[in-house]
Amino acid sequence: MSKTHNKKRNVGIIFEQLVKFIADAVVKKRFTDARKCREIIRAHFKPGTELYREFRLFNALVKTRVDHVELATRILSEAREATKKINQVKLRSQKSALIKDINHKLNEDNFYNRRVVDYKNYATIQTLMNDWRRDKSTDIARITKFENGVCKWLLQEDNAKSYSVIDHGESSDPLTYKIFFQKFNQKYGGILNDKQVKILNAYALNSSNKNNSLANQLKILQEDVLDDLNEYIRSCNNDILVEKYEGVINKILTFEADDINERVISRALMLAGLQYEILGDGDEKA
């Protein structure tokens, strides 16, 4: 199956790869790329589309865990009936449009080579959903085998860890963002400090009508860093640091957070990193 499965049209795999793309781009400060990918998700995985309907069903089969065989069988049955109601013509067209946007707007040769955990299970679920939609299935044995496999998957114990470095906001689409934040926390939770994570969280959920809130948050950060740096220099005996103090202060003072964009967020992350170093650098003062 892995040799013939079209992962570009697997709604679960493609969404996972989009999420990984955003997480990588944000950490590497490629904010323009992250924004492009975020807009692709918003445009294609939006309520009312057939692609969104299929993703909801797919995600339910991937994320749900139950204790009883009877309940697993019932979930599978309901998913089967709901899958058959999806308009296949519109779904194919929407998947083609999604792939086109990924190819042209993200323009990354290795995009589809991103590794997806549980790839085999994702392929099984998508293949099963495709078979359910066919009026006349040519492989009843495969459907039976895959349905049995998905039932076992639903009955597995959920060993996923709980990550809380980033909380998705209630105002956002939880289906779109919850998975992003979970993946982000898994990979980068131990690399960034808490304030940097909060900045990225606020920026990821930021909308044009909430720019003032984020800008105020960054201005407060600017003031705090200035205060912490001044306090640090007063007790610092390192001549090299003292010599560079004025230049650093001038750069901090020129930080403008009124117009939220990728450059501003990048500088804000640097400020948060500097503050972290100042507050945790007591051993270096002497």
Summary of the structure (lengths in Angstrom):
residues: 286
radius of gyration: 23.7
end to end distance: 63.5
largest distance: 80.4
contacts: 769
relative contact order: 0.11
helix: 72%
strand: 0%
